[in-house]
Amino acid sequence: MSVGEQACSLALLILHDEGIPVTAEKISTIVKSSNVSVESYWPSLFAKLAEKRNIEDLIMNAGSGGGGAPVAVSAQAGGGGAAAASAAPAAEEKKEEPKEESDEDMGFSLFD
């Protein structure tokens, strides 16, 4: 993400948080007041985004990504049916994660 994108993103969030209508001029004003120079097209792009999309939805879905690609198990031609059936349970086994150490294990605590 470029500096222009970050500055305009933050300006958009400031305007939205304060309940001020988002315009390219207002984004430019906030960016200029923070002593950041951006290309002239960034504020207008973010203003158009604010017109077409609900900012609340963008904020709430910012961390949600797409799901991972499904893993396909291919069976060999011929008598591979038994091999594929035995490979499926191995793929479904969960790996045990190492247990994190706590402060109690070390004999001291951060807040003692």
C-alpha positions as CSV (number, residue, x, y, z in Angstrom):
1,M,0.0,0.0,0.0
2,S,1.4,3.4,-1.0
3,V,1.6,6.4,1.3
4,G,-1.2,8.1,-0.8
5,E,-3.5,5.1,-0.2
6,Q,-2.8,5.0,3.5
7,A,-3.2,8.8,4.0
8,C,-6.5,8.9,2.1
9,S,-7.7,5.7,3.9
10,L,-7.1,7.3,7.2
11,A,-8.7,10.6,6.1
12,L,-11.8,8.7,4.9
13,L,-12.0,7.0,8.2
14,I,-11.7,10.3,10.1
15,L,-14.4,11.9,8.1
16,H,-16.7,8.9,8.4
17,D,-16.1,8.6,12.2
18,E,-17.0,12.3,12.6
19,G,-20.1,12.0,10.5
20,I,-18.9,14.5,7.9
21,P,-19.8,13.8,4.3
22,V,-16.8,12.4,2.4
23,T,-15.6,14.5,-0.5
24,A,-12.4,14.7,-2.4
25,E,-11.8,18.2,-1.1
26,K,-12.2,17.2,2.5
27,I,-9.9,14.2,2.1
28,S,-7.3,16.5,0.5
29,T,-7.6,19.0,3.3
30,I,-7.0,16.4,6.0
31,V,-4.1,14.9,4.0
32,K,-2.5,18.3,3.5
33,S,-3.0,19.3,7.1
34,S,-1.0,16.2,8.1
35,N,1.9,17.3,5.9
36,V,1.6,14.3,3.6
37,S,1.9,14.8,-0.2
38,V,-0.2,12.4,-2.3
39,E,-0.9,12.1,-6.0
40,S,-3.9,14.2,-7.0
41,Y,-6.0,11.2,-8.0
42,W,-6.1,9.5,-4.6
43,P,-8.6,11.8,-2.9
44,S,-11.1,11.6,-5.7
45,L,-10.8,7.8,-5.9
46,F,-11.5,7.4,-2.2
47,A,-14.4,9.9,-2.4
48,K,-16.0,7.9,-5.2
49,L,-15.5,4.7,-3.2
50,A,-17.3,6.4,-0.3
51,E,-20.2,7.3,-2.6
52,K,-20.6,3.8,-4.0
53,R,-19.9,1.6,-0.9
54,N,-21.1,1.6,2.6
55,I,-18.0,2.4,4.8
56,E,-19.4,0.4,7.7
57,D,-19.5,-2.7,5.6
58,L,-15.9,-2.1,4.4
59,I,-14.7,-1.7,8.0
60,M,-16.5,-4.8,9.3
61,N,-15.3,-7.0,6.4
62,A,-11.7,-5.7,6.3
63,G,-10.2,-8.8,8.0
64,S,-12.3,-11.4,6.3
65,G,-10.5,-13.1,3.5
66,G,-11.6,-15.8,1.1
67,G,-11.5,-19.4,2.2
68,G,-8.6,-21.6,1.3
69,A,-8.6,-23.8,-1.8
70,P,-10.1,-27.2,-1.2
71,V,-7.6,-30.1,-1.1
72,A,-8.4,-32.7,-3.7
73,V,-7.4,-36.4,-3.2
74,S,-7.0,-38.1,-6.5
75,A,-7.5,-41.8,-6.8
76,Q,-5.3,-44.0,-9.1
77,A,-7.0,-45.7,-12.0
78,G,-7.7,-49.4,-11.4
79,G,-7.4,-50.7,-7.8
80,G,-6.7,-47.3,-6.3
81,G,-10.0,-47.1,-4.5
82,A,-8.6,-48.7,-1.3
83,A,-5.5,-46.4,-1.5
84,A,-7.7,-43.3,-1.8
85,A,-9.8,-44.5,1.1
86,S,-6.8,-45.0,3.3
87,A,-5.3,-41.7,2.4
88,A,-8.4,-39.7,3.3
89,P,-8.3,-40.4,7.1
90,A,-4.6,-39.4,7.1
91,A,-5.4,-36.0,5.6
92,E,-8.1,-35.5,8.2
93,E,-5.9,-36.0,11.2
94,K,-5.3,-32.9,13.1
95,K,-1.8,-31.9,14.1
96,E,-1.4,-31.3,17.8
97,E,-0.1,-27.8,18.5
98,P,2.5,-27.4,21.1
99,K,1.1,-26.1,24.4
100,E,2.2,-22.6,25.1
101,E,4.1,-22.0,28.3
102,S,2.5,-19.9,30.9
103,D,4.1,-17.7,33.5
104,E,3.2,-20.3,36.2
105,D,5.5,-22.8,34.6
106,M,8.4,-20.4,34.9
107,G,7.9,-19.6,38.6
108,F,7.1,-16.0,38.2
109,S,4.3,-13.8,36.9
110,L,4.4,-10.4,35.1
111,F,2.2,-8.9,37.9
112,D,3.9,-10.3,41.0
